[in-house]
Amino acid sequence: MIVMGIESSCDETGVGVVEWDGETATLLADEVASSVDEHARFGGVVPEVASRAHLQAMVPTMQRAREAAGIDRPDAIAVTIGPGLAGALLVGVAAAKAYALAWDVPLYAVNHLGGHVAVDTLEHGPMPPAVALLVSGGHTHLLGVQNLSQPIVEMGTTVDDAAGEAFDKVARLLDLGYPGGPALDAAARDGDPAAIAFPRGMTGPRDAPYDFSFSGLKTAVARYVEGRVRSGAPVSVPDVAASFQEAVADVLTAKALRACRDRGVDTLVLGGGATANSRIRSLAAERTAAAGIELRVPKPRLCTDNGVMVATLGAHVIGGGAPPSPLTVATDPGMSVQISKL
């Protein structure tokens, strides 16, 4: 079975194609058009700009994916219906419905966050019971995964800023540009992660064990920089970047390992664009190795938003026997992570 996936939840227009043999998915095409450069001058994603970019990119991206996969049409279409930006989601879902109707193939509406978990199977094979740590500009979640044809359980999430959002805001504070994650990671290579003792949010004994908070950390960085500037002291951008990055990676990986132990699983999966960060990856590798936990991390291209992750999740949903979604299915910008399909 050939399954096509369409992703448009934020600023990437993704169309991916996989071949499903009933147990595993094989990548056939992965085409992405990003509007990140259009948002750079605003320092963040502008929903209206993203929606218009999806409209312009959808048909060309679809054509490239079909050519790369060598197909005229798929056997089924999966599409992200949420969570995400309302206008951006509408473009992808409208396109998916139109193609499904024109080609007379079934439509499967799936959850964006589940796609970030499912895409790991393209590199590492079937997914065992696991904990997934998803980190991106809009999401920070700890998820319990039994298998990919069943709803995913949310163990914890951020109570304020997502980790990727905090990266963008701190990068802006340090004049490093947008997107902030890669810029901060690059700056941190020349810094000392122990130079500044930034706080670790929600790590006290009475705090929710799997939830995150990065707003206080972001404020602490701002206060540190403001204090240095006010006193006339120099601000070491590499040290600030490295110390901030260390604080984020420390909390993310510590809570992820705690979730693995408490859930009784020996596999941790990383997903989402912010997991391309070198310190998050290296600290996760160090801690999982010490704890005897297998770490599964897709290559960076598959961690960012793409259509392949949607196609892969769709294939597993189909394999689990789920019925197709009606063509009246609606987008759900605030979709709960527990709902993996409709």
C-alpha positions in Angstrom: 0.0 0.0 0.0 1.3 3.5 -0.9 0.4 6.1 1.7 0.8 9.8 1.1 1.1 12.3 4.0 0.3 16.0 4.0 1.7 18.3 6.7 0.9 22.1 7.1 0.5 22.7 10.8 3.1 25.6 11.0 5.6 27.0 8.5 6.6 23.8 6.5 4.5 22.5 3.6 5.3 18.8 3.6 4.3 16.0 1.3 5.7 12.5 2.0 5.1 9.1 0.5 5.8 5.7 2.1 5.2 2.1 1.1 3.5 0.0 3.8 3.9 -3.7 3.8 1.6 -4.4 6.8 4.3 -4.1 9.4 6.8 -1.5 8.3 6.9 1.7 6.2 9.6 2.5 3.6 10.3 6.0 2.6 9.6 6.8 -1.1 9.5 10.6 -1.2 10.0 13.5 1.3 9.4 16.9 -0.2 9.3 20.0 2.0 8.8 23.7 1.2 9.7 26.0 4.2 8.6 29.6 4.7 11.0 30.2 7.5 12.9 32.9 5.6 9.6 34.9 5.2 9.2 34.9 9.0 12.8 35.8 9.9 12.2 39.6 9.8 9.4 39.2 12.3 11.4 37.1 14.7 8.8 34.3 14.7 6.1 32.6 12.7 3.3 34.9 11.4 0.1 32.8 10.9 -1.2 34.7 7.9 2.2 34.6 6.2 2.4 30.9 6.9 -1.1 30.2 5.5 -0.4 32.1 2.2 2.9 30.3 1.9 1.1 26.9 2.2 -1.3 28.0 -0.6 1.6 28.8 -2.9 3.7 25.7 -2.1 1.1 22.9 -1.9 0.7 22.0 -5.5 4.4 22.2 -6.5 5.4 20.2 -3.4 2.8 17.6 -4.2 4.1 17.3 -7.8 7.7 16.9 -6.6 6.6 14.2 -4.2 4.7 12.2 -6.8 7.6 12.4 -9.2 10.1 11.4 -6.5 8.0 8.4 -5.5 7.2 7.5 -9.1 3.5 7.3 -8.6 0.4 8.8 -10.2 -1.6 8.6 -7.0 -1.4 6.9 -3.6 -3.7 4.2 -2.2 -4.5 6.4 0.8 -3.9 10.0 2.1 -3.1 10.9 5.7 -3.2 14.6 6.8 -2.4 16.5 9.9 -5.6 18.0 11.4 -4.0 19.3 14.6 -2.6 20.7 16.7 -1.2 23.7 14.9 -2.0 27.1 13.4 -5.7 27.3 12.4 -5.2 28.8 8.9 -2.2 26.7 8.1 -4.0 23.5 9.0 -7.0 24.5 6.8 -4.8 24.7 3.7 -3.4 21.2 4.2 -6.7 19.6 5.1 -8.5 21.2 2.2 -5.8 20.0 -0.2 -6.0 16.4 1.3 -9.7 16.3 0.9 -9.6 17.5 -2.7 -6.9 15.0 -3.7 -8.7 12.1 -1.8 -12.0 13.0 -3.7 -10.3 13.4 -7.1 -8.3 10.2 -6.8 -11.1 8.3 -5.0 -8.8 7.1 -2.2 -9.5 7.0 1.6 -8.5 9.9 3.8 -7.1 9.5 7.3 -6.9 12.5 9.7 -4.0 12.1 12.2 -2.3 14.0 15.0 0.8 16.0 14.3 2.5 15.0 17.5 2.0 11.3 16.8 3.7 11.8 13.5 6.9 12.9 15.2 6.9 9.6 17.1 6.0 7.4 14.2 8.7 8.7 11.8 11.4 7.1 14.0 10.3 3.7 12.7 11.7 4.6 9.2 15.2 4.4 10.6 15.0 2.1 13.7 12.2 -0.3 12.9 9.0 -1.2 14.8 8.3 0.8 17.9 8.5 -1.0 21.2 6.7 0.4 24.3 8.5 3.7 24.8 8.5 7.2 26.2 8.8 9.9 23.6 10.2 13.4 24.3 9.0 15.9 21.7 10.6 19.3 21.6 9.8 22.0 19.1 9.0 25.6 18.8 5.3 25.0 19.7 5.4 21.8 21.7 7.2 20.2 24.6 5.7 16.9 25.6 6.5 13.6 27.4 4.4 10.9 25.8 3.8 7.3 26.7 3.6 5.1 23.6 2.3 1.5 23.7 2.1 1.1 19.9 1.5 3.4 17.0 -2.0 2.1 16.2 -3.3 3.1 19.7 -3.8 6.6 21.2 -0.7 8.1 22.7 -0.8 9.1 26.4 0.4 12.5 27.5 2.5 12.2 30.6 3.7 15.8 30.8 3.8 19.0 28.9 5.0 22.6 29.3 2.9 24.9 31.5 4.1 28.0 29.7 6.7 28.4 26.9 7.7 25.5 24.7 11.5 24.8 24.8 11.9 25.8 21.2 10.0 29.0 21.8 12.4 29.8 24.6 15.3 29.2 22.3 13.9 31.7 19.8 13.3 34.3 22.5 16.7 34.0 24.1 18.4 34.1 20.6 16.5 37.3 19.9 17.7 38.7 23.2 21.3 37.9 22.3 20.8 39.3 18.7 21.5 35.9 17.2 18.6 36.0 14.7 15.8 33.6 13.8 15.3 30.7 14.0 17.0 30.8 17.4 17.8 27.1 17.9 20.6 26.6 15.4 22.1 30.0 16.2 22.2 29.3 19.9 23.6 25.9 19.4 26.4 27.4 17.2 27.2 30.1 19.7 27.2 27.7 22.6 30.1 25.7 21.1 32.6 28.3 22.2 30.9 28.8 25.7 31.2 27.3 29.1 27.9 25.5 30.1 28.8 26.0 33.8 29.6 29.7 33.5 26.2 30.9 34.7 23.9 29.0 37.1 20.6 29.5 35.4 17.5 27.9 37.1 16.0 24.5 36.3 12.2 25.1 36.2 9.8 22.7 37.9 12.4 20.4 39.4 11.4 20.7 43.0 9.9 17.8 45.1 6.4 19.3 44.9 6.4 20.0 41.2 4.6 17.9 38.6 7.2 15.2 37.8 6.8 15.3 34.0 5.8 18.9 33.3 8.1 21.6 32.1 8.4 25.4 32.5 10.8 27.6 30.6 9.3 31.0 31.2 11.3 31.5 34.4 14.6 30.4 32.7 14.0 32.8 29.8 13.4 35.6 32.3 16.5 34.7 34.2 18.6 35.0 31.1 17.0 38.4 30.3 17.7 39.7 33.9 21.3 38.5 33.7 22.0 40.2 30.4 20.2 43.4 31.6 22.3 43.4 34.8 25.6 43.0 32.9 24.7 45.8 30.5 23.5 48.1 33.3 26.8 47.7 35.2 28.9 48.2 32.1 30.2 44.6 32.2 30.6 42.6 29.0 28.1 39.9 28.0 29.7 36.7 26.9 27.2 35.5 24.3 28.8 32.0 24.1 28.7 31.5 27.8 25.1 32.7 28.1 24.1 30.5 25.2 25.9 27.4 26.6 24.5 27.9 30.1 21.0 28.4 28.9 21.2 25.4 26.6 22.6 23.3 29.4 19.7 24.2 31.7 17.1 23.3 29.0 18.8 20.0 28.1 19.3 19.1 31.8 15.6 19.4 32.6 14.4 17.7 29.4 16.6 14.7 29.7 16.2 14.2 33.5 12.5 14.2 33.3 12.5 11.9 30.2 14.6 9.3 32.0 12.3 9.6 35.1 9.3 8.9 32.8 11.0 5.9 31.4 11.8 4.5 34.8 8.3 5.2 36.2 6.6 3.7 33.1 8.8 0.6 33.1 10.1 1.0 29.5 13.7 0.8 28.3 13.3 2.9 25.1 13.4 6.7 24.8 12.5 8.4 21.5 13.4 12.0 20.7 11.4 14.0 18.1 10.6 17.5 17.1 12.8 20.2 15.5 14.5 21.3 18.7 15.9 17.8 19.2 18.4 18.7 16.5 20.2 20.6 19.3 23.6 19.1 19.9 23.5 19.3 23.7 20.0 17.8 24.0 21.2 14.9 21.9 24.5 14.4 23.6 23.1 14.7 27.1 20.3 12.3 26.3 22.8 9.8 24.9 25.0 10.1 28.0 22.2 9.6 30.4 20.4 6.8 28.6 23.6 4.9 28.2 24.3 5.2 31.9 20.7 4.0 32.7 20.7 1.1 30.3 18.0 2.7 28.1 17.9 2.6 24.4 17.9 6.0 22.7 16.2 6.4 19.3 16.7 9.7 17.5 15.7 10.2 13.8 18.1 12.1 11.6 17.6 15.9 11.9 15.6 16.2 8.6 13.0 13.8 9.9 12.8 15.6 13.3 11.5 18.8 11.8 7.9 19.0 10.4 7.5 16.9 7.2 4.9 14.9 5.3 6.7 11.6 5.8 5.9 11.6 9.5 2.3 12.0 8.7 2.3 9.3 6.0 4.1 6.9 8.4 1.6 7.5 11.2 -1.2 7.1 8.7 0.2 3.8 7.6 0.3 2.5 11.2 -3.3 3.8 11.8 -4.4 1.9 8.7 -2.5 -1.2 9.8 -4.3 -1.0 13.1 -7.6 -1.3 11.3 -8.9 2.2 11.8 -11.7 3.3 9.4 -11.1 6.2 7.0 -12.1 9.7 8.2 -15.1 11.3 6.6 -14.5 14.1 4.1 -16.3 16.4 6.6 -13.6 15.9 9.2 -12.6 19.3 10.7 -9.3 20.7 11.7 -8.5 20.9 15.4 -5.8 23.5 16.2 -5.8 22.6 19.9 -6.1 18.9 19.4 -5.3 16.8 22.4 -2.3 14.5 22.1 -4.4 11.5 23.4 -6.4 11.5 20.2 -4.2 9.9 17.5 -6.9 9.5 14.9 -10.5 10.5 14.0 
